Amino acid sequence: MTDQIVESLPLLPADRRSPFIIYVLGAPGSGKGTQCSRLASKYHFRHISIGDWLREEVQANSGLGNIVRRYVEAGELVPDEIMKNIFEEKIQPYASWNKSAAVLIDGFPGRKSQIPNFEQADPAIVLFLNCPKDEACRRVLSRVGRANDTQTIFERRHAEFEKENSAVLEHFMRAGKQIVTVDTSGQTDESWKKLERALDKSDVWKEMLAKFEADLETVLQSQSPEADAEEKIQGKTEL
């Protein structure tokens, strides 16, 4: 199963005209990008990293990149009004997609006021990757290729996260969304195994996954030679 198969999914019934949205929350250095990449690879989900996308915009000197540059380089949360535009441009197209898909949204929402209307992007489940500050800091400072990964900026970003994240989690809990919390303080493989075990225990996750895989199976069957032959026979019969 490939991205081409995911993109070729047929239109669904009216009650299934939206993908499964999965918000992935965690402090800087908690392993969001790494674990999302593994989930995306294993299950053929789409992965949208808000942080990576913002950094790419800054590097490309785009109009939006020039606006958010000072926030990204200073390690500050981007203002809500700008995030609203990002949501509409990068996330909303997937949230309103009328084909079956599952989308991992990594690093969003960063604060309660950024949470979109659930009619626009109703999360099937929320994942919270919980990592101690000292380990998260060690990871961030050991990363290569990010000029703003300094102790000062990490402290600022982590303080913002600590200030805002509780309200975000509480909002989702009050809305009846399941939050799967995973300790990601260990090595990558260890954290991955913990994440897999936690998801295996979630009925919400298993139900979502079953629906997603059923849609993929439908596509595989529709693309098989037998299905093509049957379609041709039916066409001749109708004539």
Helices and strands as residue ranges (DSSP letters): H 3-7, G 14-16, E 20-26, H 32-43, E 46-49, H 50-59, H 63-74, H 80-86, I 87-91, H 92-95, E 102-106, G 112-114, H 118-121, E 123-130, H 133-142, H 151-174, E 179-183, H 188-200, H 203-222, H 225-238
